[in-house]
């Protein structure tokens, strides 16, 4: 690992063993750089694989999550036309996707970044949690995000045993927080955020009472069309999808921890009948309710004699 440390630049380039790569996600680079107004960008010292001229752009073979915490600049990619970015913006660079970015000469910027690759992130891209056409994530200035980046830089610097696995967890946490915060940022009205939070609590508390999405909308004081739109922006799911997820989790809890028959659980969760419940369950878990119950109990350790 080559780790550079200056007052305005702290960057680590990392290697991963074959065993590390079996973890599902490995970190390739992590760091921070402060670019002053009028200063050359990127600063000198980057390896050839990372260096680029902003007017030409580049293509990487890894994901990078970049967080601008001060200043402003411009970002563009194959899927994103030239767009001004301000502090509080993250952008996700995708392997094989042409991109370019640079700070404004007037303001410069402060930039945290972490680079990673692995099948875990490939799957998130395939499942459309992220898209090359929407690489910019508005997350605001967030102390928690900065702290995770800085902790990751320290882990990379110390390089203690299993540091790749620790960094993998930090990268996953950053990606998850970036996704969640960008979704919530789409709901700018604080009163609307409170309504969405209340809706989620109502759904959780009444998962066994057969409440409908329309009734939830009424409880939070919104017409259903507006509620559905705002709820999807806030959670990434339609209200019915979210409620089905709660039902599924409750069904799994009941199968795993109680002796209720499948028919009784179907009734408790307001399914029309046990057959429909079994179809619903198997479609999502690839197991019937009974198969799930048997497999979950078989995995439990035996009680001591």
Secondary structure, 3 states (H helix, E strand, C coil): CEEEECCCEEEEECCCCHHHHCCCCEEEEEEEEEECCCCCCCCCCCCCCCCCCCCCCECCCCEEEEEEEEEEEEEEECCCCCEEEECCEEEEECCCCCEEEEECCCCCEEEEEEEEECHHHHHHHHCCCCCCCCCEEECCCCHHHHHHHHHHHHHHHHCCCCHHHHHHHHHHHHHHHHHHHHHHHCCCCHHHHHHHHHHHHHHHHCCCCCCCHHHHHHHCCCCHHHHHHHHHHHHCCCHHHHHHHHHHHHHHHHHHHCCCCHHHHHHHCCCCCHHHHHHHHHHHHCCCHHHHHHHHHHCCCCCCC
